[in-house]
């Protein structure tokens, strides 16, 4: 899925499959920008699904349309409703995952890291994610087993959902440009 997102939103050569429309469109944002006062790790594109010990596991899951339309913070400090659309550059580069060490990862970094392509930008994103050992939460005392592992795969799924929603909501703009 990350490869398709990369091809659609920006290839290594700077082109995109939307023929330059990506900057004309606005993009559905279900994450917002983190409150800088939040001291813990957070994955704003996902939810945690926690089941009882008898049933198995906990996992990160994409929000899809399950996000409440509550206000989220934008880069400028304004508040918009979750699911509102924002400019591509803000959407693509806003941090959406913050690990316990304070490292931040944008949609762009997540897509590049998971795309499997061999170019310097994708490799840098992969290395950054690989060196972050604190993306997940821990059950119980420190040093206990990780709660959910990494939110990266579920975040990629949510990014794909946002892209599909963005395109569906602006089909008239896309049709008019063709």
Backbone as JSON, one array per atom type, in Angstrom:
{
  "sequence": "XXXXXXXXXXXXXXXXXXXXXXXXXXXXXXXXXXXXXXXXXXXXXXXXXXXXXXXXXXXXXXXXXXXXXXXXXXXXXXXXXXXXXXXXXXXXXXXXXXXXXXXXXXXXXXXXXXXXXXXXXXXXXXXXXXXXXXXXXXXXXXXXXXXXXXXXXXXXXXXXXXXXXXXXXXXXXXXXXX",
  "N": [[0.83, -1.18, 0.0], [1.99, 1.2, 0.74], [3.76, 1.67, -1.36], [2.01, 2.27, -3.48], [0.87, 4.61, -2.47], [3.13, 6.24, -2.42], [3.72, 6.39, -5.18], [1.44, 7.72, -6.04], [1.47, 10.15, -4.6], [4.04, 11.25, -4.64], [6.88, 10.66, -6.32], [10.32, 9.53, -6.32], [11.62, 11.03, -8.26], [10.35, 13.42, -8.13], [7.94, 13.72, -9.45], [4.35, 13.15, -9.64], [1.5, 10.97, -9.58], [-0.83, 12.31, -9.85], [-0.6, 14.3, -11.66], [0.29, 16.93, -10.95], [-1.87, 17.86, -9.48], [-1.93, 17.42, -6.75], [-1.13, 19.55, -5.09], [-3.11, 21.36, -5.57], [-5.4, 20.25, -4.61], [-7.1, 19.71, -1.45], [-6.51, 17.97, 1.63], [-7.84, 15.31, 3.51], [-7.7, 15.37, 6.96], [-7.23, 13.41, 9.67], [-5.77, 13.42, 11.91], [-4.49, 15.81, 12.95], [-2.37, 18.18, 14.68], [-0.03, 17.47, 17.17], [-0.44, 18.3, 20.61], [1.99, 20.29, 22.01], [2.54, 19.98, 24.68], [2.03, 17.39, 25.38], [3.35, 14.67, 26.96], [3.88, 12.01, 26.28], [4.28, 9.08, 24.12], [2.54, 9.02, 21.0], [0.18, 8.07, 18.58], [-1.45, 9.47, 16.17], [-3.02, 8.72, 14.02], [-4.21, 6.36, 14.48], [-6.09, 3.95, 16.45], [-6.17, 2.24, 19.61], [-6.81, -1.11, 19.98], [-7.95, -3.05, 22.46], [-8.23, -6.13, 23.82], [-9.54, -8.63, 26.08], [-7.36, -10.66, 28.13], [-7.95, -13.3, 27.68], [-8.82, -13.44, 25.11], [-6.77, -12.7, 23.5], [-5.01, -10.39, 21.93], [-3.64, -7.07, 21.81], [-3.81, -4.3, 19.69], [-2.76, -1.83, 17.27], [-5.06, -0.07, 15.33], [-6.35, 1.26, 12.25], [-8.08, 4.41, 12.22], [-10.01, 4.89, 10.31], [-13.23, 5.76, 9.41], [-13.98, 6.15, 11.99], [-13.37, 8.29, 13.61], [-14.09, 10.91, 15.89], [-15.87, 13.95, 15.19], [-14.41, 16.03, 16.5], [-12.7, 19.06, 17.52], [-9.44, 19.51, 16.12], [-6.0, 20.38, 16.37], [-4.25, 22.66, 14.23], [-1.31, 23.32, 12.22], [-0.91, 26.08, 12.33], [-2.01, 26.69, 14.71], [-4.68, 27.06, 14.83], [-8.02, 25.69, 15.25], [-9.64, 22.95, 13.82], [-12.26, 20.8, 12.58], [-11.88, 17.29, 13.01], [-11.22, 15.4, 10.16], [-11.58, 17.43, 8.43], [-10.3, 19.23, 5.55], [-6.94, 19.97, 4.61], [-4.1, 21.92, 3.34], [-1.85, 20.26, 1.02], [0.99, 20.21, 1.59], [1.15, 20.73, 4.37], [-0.41, 18.59, 5.32], [1.11, 16.37, 4.43], [3.59, 16.68, 5.71], [3.2, 17.21, 8.43], [3.85, 16.06, 11.74], [2.7, 12.84, 12.7], [3.05, 10.68, 14.26], [4.52, 10.32, 17.37], [7.24, 9.27, 19.19], [8.24, 7.78, 22.37], [10.67, 8.91, 22.94], [10.51, 11.36, 21.87], [10.92, 11.62, 19.16], [9.64, 12.46, 15.99], [7.36, 11.57, 13.4], [6.28, 11.99, 10.13], [3.49, 11.73, 7.77], [4.68, 11.49, 5.28], [7.27, 10.47, 5.94], [6.54, 7.98, 7.04], [5.29, 6.7, 4.84], [7.41, 6.7, 2.96], [9.3, 5.14, 4.36], [8.04, 2.66, 4.45], [7.7, 2.04, 1.8], [9.56, 0.49, 0.46], [11.31, 1.22, -1.49], [14.46, 2.01, -3.03], [15.98, 4.64, -2.52], [17.72, 7.63, -1.53], [16.06, 9.26, 0.16], [13.95, 7.57, 0.98], [15.45, 5.59, 2.25], [16.58, 7.04, 4.37], [14.28, 7.64, 5.85], [13.48, 5.05, 6.55], [15.66, 4.23, 8.16], [15.42, 6.06, 10.26], [12.97, 5.26, 11.42], [13.63, 2.61, 12.09], [15.54, 3.01, 14.07], [14.08, 4.03, 16.12], [13.01, 2.85, 19.0], [10.86, 3.06, 20.57], [8.14, 3.23, 19.86], [5.83, 1.95, 20.66], [3.53, 1.13, 23.39], [3.77, -0.02, 26.79], [2.66, -2.8, 28.67], [1.91, -2.91, 32.04], [4.63, -2.85, 34.39], [7.63, -0.88, 33.7], [9.73, -2.32, 31.24], [8.19, -4.51, 30.89], [6.2, -6.63, 28.7], [5.78, -5.41, 25.34], [2.91, -3.45, 24.54], [1.44, -3.11, 22.05], [3.15, -3.23, 19.91], [4.21, -1.75, 16.9], [2.71, 1.23, 15.53], [2.86, 1.71, 12.83], [2.04, 0.24, 10.45], [-0.78, 0.25, 10.65], [-1.1, 2.99, 10.57], [-0.32, 3.58, 7.94], [-2.44, 2.43, 6.59], [-4.5, 4.13, 7.44], [-3.64, 6.52, 6.29], [-3.97, 5.88, 3.59], [-6.76, 5.68, 3.59], [-7.42, 8.38, 4.14], [-6.45, 9.58, 1.8], [-8.1, 8.39, -0.18], [-10.61, 9.39, 0.68], [-10.14, 12.13, 0.37], [-9.8, 12.37, -2.41], [-12.28, 11.39, -3.32], [-14.03, 13.33, -2.26], [-13.38, 15.52, -3.76], [-13.8, 15.09, -6.41], [-14.96, 16.52, -8.49], [-13.15, 18.64, -8.9], [-10.93, 17.26, -9.83], [-11.98, 16.1, -12.17], [-12.55, 18.44, -13.64], [-10.04, 19.38, -14.22], [-9.02, 17.67, -16.09]],
  "CA": [[0.0, 0.0, 0.0], [2.88, 2.36, 0.8], [4.28, 1.92, -2.72], [0.97, 2.95, -4.25], [0.78, 5.97, -1.95], [4.3, 6.98, -2.89], [3.54, 6.66, -6.61], [0.37, 8.69, -6.21], [1.73, 11.43, -3.94], [5.35, 11.82, -4.93], [7.95, 9.71, -6.63], [11.67, 10.01, -6.03], [12.01, 12.01, -9.27], [9.59, 14.65, -7.91], [6.65, 13.7, -10.13], [3.29, 12.44, -8.94], [0.51, 10.39, -10.49], [-1.98, 13.22, -9.95], [-0.26, 15.31, -12.66], [0.36, 18.26, -10.37], [-3.09, 18.24, -8.74], [-1.84, 17.2, -5.31], [-1.05, 20.83, -4.39], [-4.37, 22.1, -5.8], [-6.41, 19.62, -3.76], [-6.89, 19.73, -0.01], [-6.39, 16.58, 2.06], [-8.55, 14.96, 4.74], [-6.8, 15.21, 8.11], [-7.87, 12.79, 10.83], [-4.78, 13.4, 12.99], [-4.19, 17.09, 13.55], [-1.02, 18.37, 15.18], [0.03, 17.14, 18.6], [-0.24, 19.34, 21.61], [3.4, 20.19, 22.41], [2.63, 19.66, 26.11], [1.79, 15.97, 25.57], [4.67, 14.11, 27.28], [4.02, 10.59, 25.99], [4.19, 8.7, 22.71], [1.17, 9.09, 20.5], [-0.04, 7.79, 17.16], [-2.72, 10.17, 15.97], [-3.79, 8.15, 12.91], [-4.69, 5.04, 14.86], [-6.72, 3.69, 17.75], [-5.7, 1.0, 20.2], [-7.84, -2.11, 20.23], [-7.48, -3.87, 23.56], [-9.16, -7.2, 24.18], [-9.16, -9.3, 27.33], [-6.26, -11.63, 28.02], [-8.47, -14.58, 27.21], [-9.07, -13.4, 23.66], [-5.56, -12.57, 22.71], [-4.02, -9.36, 21.75], [-3.91, -5.65, 21.65], [-3.2, -3.88, 18.43], [-3.12, -0.55, 16.68], [-5.95, -0.2, 14.18], [-6.62, 2.57, 11.65], [-9.34, 5.03, 12.64], [-10.94, 4.93, 9.18], [-14.24, 6.81, 9.65], [-14.4, 6.1, 13.39], [-12.89, 9.43, 14.37], [-15.16, 11.85, 16.2], [-15.64, 15.25, 14.56], [-14.0, 17.0, 17.52], [-11.65, 19.93, 17.0], [-8.03, 19.12, 16.18], [-5.1, 21.52, 16.23], [-3.52, 22.75, 12.97], [0.05, 23.85, 12.34], [-0.97, 27.5, 12.66], [-2.58, 26.82, 16.04], [-6.13, 27.09, 14.71], [-8.71, 24.43, 15.5], [-10.58, 22.52, 12.78], [-12.85, 19.51, 12.92], [-11.21, 16.11, 12.48], [-11.84, 15.05, 8.89], [-11.52, 18.59, 7.54], [-9.21, 19.14, 4.6], [-5.88, 20.97, 4.77], [-3.19, 21.92, 2.2], [-1.03, 19.06, 0.89], [2.3, 20.27, 2.26], [0.92, 20.56, 5.81], [-0.88, 17.21, 5.53], [2.19, 15.42, 4.13], [4.76, 16.85, 6.56], [2.88, 17.31, 9.86], [4.11, 14.82, 12.49], [1.49, 12.11, 13.07], [3.47, 9.71, 15.28], [5.6, 10.79, 18.23], [7.62, 8.17, 20.07], [8.5, 8.15, 23.77], [11.9, 9.69, 22.98], [10.23, 12.66, 21.27], [11.1, 11.61, 17.71], [8.37, 12.65, 15.29], [7.3, 10.99, 12.07], [5.18, 12.53, 9.31], [2.93, 10.79, 6.79], [5.71, 11.3, 4.25], [8.3, 9.56, 6.44], [5.97, 6.64, 7.17], [5.1, 6.15, 3.49], [8.73, 6.44, 2.39], [9.93, 4.03, 5.07], [7.36, 1.4, 4.15], [7.54, 1.85, 0.36], [10.49, -0.52, -0.03], [12.12, 1.73, -2.59], [15.86, 2.25, -2.68], [16.51, 5.95, -2.84], [18.22, 8.2, -0.28], [15.0, 9.77, 1.03], [13.27, 6.41, 1.57], [16.4, 4.93, 3.16], [16.68, 7.87, 5.58], [13.04, 7.44, 6.61], [13.55, 3.69, 7.1], [16.65, 4.22, 9.25], [14.85, 6.81, 11.38], [11.98, 4.4, 12.08], [14.31, 1.45, 12.67], [16.27, 3.41, 15.27], [13.13, 4.38, 17.16], [12.58, 1.63, 19.67], [9.86, 3.41, 21.57], [6.87, 3.61, 19.24], [4.69, 1.3, 21.31], [3.3, 1.28, 24.82], [4.12, -1.22, 27.55], [1.67, -3.24, 29.66], [2.49, -3.17, 33.35], [5.83, -2.13, 34.8], [8.63, -0.71, 32.65], [10.44, -3.56, 30.94], [7.22, -5.55, 30.61], [6.03, -6.87, 27.27], [5.16, -4.3, 24.61], [1.46, -3.53, 24.42], [0.89, -3.28, 20.71], [4.13, -3.17, 18.83], [4.32, -0.49, 16.18], [1.51, 1.73, 14.87], [3.19, 2.15, 11.48], [1.22, -0.4, 9.41], [-2.14, 0.79, 10.77], [-1.03, 4.39, 10.13], [-0.31, 3.56, 6.47], [-3.83, 2.14, 6.17], [-5.27, 5.34, 7.67], [-3.22, 7.48, 5.27], [-4.66, 5.48, 2.37], [-8.16, 6.07, 3.77], [-7.49, 9.83, 3.98], [-6.25, 9.87, 0.37], [-9.33, 8.02, -0.88], [-11.65, 10.36, 1.05], [-9.79, 13.42, -0.24], [-10.09, 12.29, -3.85], [-13.74, 11.24, -3.5], [-14.69, 14.59, -1.94], [-12.99, 16.56, -4.71], [-13.85, 14.49, -7.75], [-15.28, 17.59, -9.46], [-11.9, 19.38, -9.19], [-10.11, 16.37, -10.66], [-12.62, 16.0, -13.49], [-12.45, 19.73, -14.32], [-8.66, 19.61, -14.64], [-8.65, 16.7, -17.1]],
  "C": [[0.88, 1.25, 0.0], [3.47, 2.69, -0.57], [3.27, 2.66, -3.58], [0.82, 4.4, -3.79], [1.95, 6.82, -2.44], [4.16, 7.33, -4.37], [2.49, 7.74, -6.84], [0.78, 10.08, -5.73], [3.1, 12.03, -4.21], [6.42, 10.78, -5.1], [9.29, 10.34, -6.3], [12.12, 11.08, -7.01], [11.22, 13.32, -9.15], [8.25, 14.69, -8.6], [5.6, 13.02, -9.25], [2.24, 12.0, -9.94], [-0.72, 11.29, -10.65], [-1.71, 14.37, -10.92], [-0.32, 16.73, -12.09], [-0.85, 18.69, -9.58], [-2.92, 18.16, -7.23], [-1.76, 18.5, -4.52], [-2.28, 21.69, -4.6], [-5.49, 21.55, -4.93], [-6.11, 19.9, -2.3], [-7.09, 18.3, 0.48], [-7.04, 16.35, 3.41], [-7.54, 14.69, 5.85], [-7.57, 14.63, 9.28], [-6.95, 12.79, 12.05], [-4.62, 14.73, 13.7], [-2.73, 17.13, 13.99], [-1.04, 18.14, 16.68], [0.15, 18.38, 19.46], [1.2, 19.22, 22.1], [3.59, 19.84, 23.89], [2.4, 18.18, 26.4], [3.13, 15.27, 25.78], [4.89, 12.66, 26.85], [3.96, 10.32, 24.49], [2.73, 8.72, 22.27], [1.18, 8.79, 19.0], [-1.41, 8.33, 16.82], [-3.54, 9.66, 14.79], [-4.46, 6.84, 13.28], [-5.43, 5.06, 16.19], [-6.08, 2.43, 18.31], [-6.89, 0.11, 20.46], [-7.3, -3.04, 21.31], [-8.57, -4.87, 23.92], [-8.68, -7.88, 25.46], [-8.05, -10.31, 27.08], [-6.73, -12.95, 27.43], [-8.64, -14.61, 25.69], [-7.82, -13.11, 22.86], [-4.82, -11.28, 22.82], [-4.58, -7.96, 21.79], [-3.24, -5.27, 20.34], [-3.6, -2.46, 18.08], [-4.0, -0.84, 15.48], [-6.16, 1.19, 13.57], [-7.97, 3.1, 12.13], [-10.42, 4.86, 11.57], [-11.95, 6.04, 9.45], [-14.68, 6.87, 11.1], [-13.92, 7.28, 14.24], [-14.05, 10.37, 14.69], [-14.85, 13.21, 15.57], [-15.32, 16.33, 15.59], [-12.91, 17.88, 16.95], [-10.26, 19.31, 17.16], [-7.2, 20.37, 15.89], [-4.43, 21.48, 14.85], [-2.13, 23.33, 13.25], [0.06, 25.31, 12.77], [-1.53, 27.74, 14.06], [-4.1, 26.91, 16.03], [-6.72, 25.73, 15.04], [-9.67, 24.17, 14.34], [-11.18, 21.2, 13.21], [-12.04, 18.38, 12.29], [-11.96, 15.66, 11.23], [-11.94, 16.23, 7.95], [-10.32, 18.44, 6.61], [-8.23, 20.29, 4.79], [-4.97, 20.91, 3.53], [-2.25, 20.71, 2.22], [0.24, 19.14, 1.71], [2.16, 20.12, 3.77], [0.52, 19.12, 6.11], [0.27, 16.22, 5.41], [3.32, 15.49, 5.15], [4.46, 17.03, 8.05], [3.24, 16.0, 10.56], [2.79, 14.16, 12.9], [1.78, 11.0, 14.09], [4.62, 10.34, 16.05], [5.96, 9.64, 19.16], [7.97, 8.69, 21.46], [9.77, 8.98, 23.92], [11.71, 11.08, 22.38], [10.48, 12.72, 19.78], [9.73, 11.68, 17.05], [8.47, 12.12, 13.88], [6.07, 11.53, 11.35], [4.61, 11.42, 8.43], [3.97, 10.47, 5.73], [6.76, 10.31, 4.72], [7.78, 8.13, 6.57], [5.82, 5.97, 5.81], [6.45, 5.8, 2.86], [9.38, 5.22, 3.04], [9.33, 2.69, 4.68], [7.28, 1.1, 2.66], [8.47, 0.8, -0.22], [11.35, -0.05, -1.18], [13.52, 2.06, -2.1], [16.32, 3.59, -3.23], [16.9, 6.6, -1.51], [17.13, 8.67, 0.68], [14.25, 8.63, 1.72], [14.17, 5.71, 2.57], [16.54, 5.72, 4.46], [15.45, 7.7, 6.46], [13.03, 6.07, 7.28], [14.49, 3.63, 8.3], [16.11, 4.95, 10.47], [13.84, 5.96, 12.14], [12.64, 3.21, 12.76], [15.03, 1.8, 13.97], [15.36, 3.88, 16.4], [12.61, 3.09, 17.78], [11.47, 1.9, 20.67], [8.55, 3.87, 20.96], [5.67, 3.06, 19.98], [4.58, 1.63, 22.78], [3.64, -0.05, 25.49], [3.01, -1.51, 28.54], [2.38, -3.5, 30.98], [3.69, -2.3, 33.64], [6.77, -1.91, 33.62], [9.44, -2.0, 32.47], [9.5, -4.72, 30.68], [7.06, -5.7, 29.1], [5.38, -5.67, 26.6], [3.66, -4.53, 24.45], [1.01, -3.88, 23.02], [1.92, -3.36, 19.61], [4.1, -1.8, 18.19], [3.0, -0.08, 15.53], [1.69, 2.02, 13.39], [2.27, 1.54, 10.42], [-0.22, 0.13, 9.45], [-2.18, 2.26, 10.33], [-1.04, 4.49, 8.6], [-1.72, 3.32, 5.95], [-4.7, 3.39, 6.35], [-4.9, 6.42, 6.65], [-3.91, 7.16, 3.94], [-6.14, 5.86, 2.44], [-8.31, 7.58, 3.55], [-7.35, 10.23, 2.52], [-7.52, 9.56, -0.41], [-10.46, 9.0, -0.58], [-11.4, 11.7, 0.37], [-10.14, 13.44, -1.72], [-11.59, 12.2, -4.1], [-14.46, 12.57, -3.26], [-14.42, 15.69, -2.96], [-12.97, 16.05, -6.15], [-14.14, 15.54, -8.82], [-14.04, 18.4, -9.84], [-11.02, 18.55, -10.11], [-10.66, 16.27, -12.07], [-12.45, 17.3, -14.29], [-11.03, 19.99, -14.84], [-8.26, 18.74, -15.83], [-9.1, 17.06, -18.44]]
}
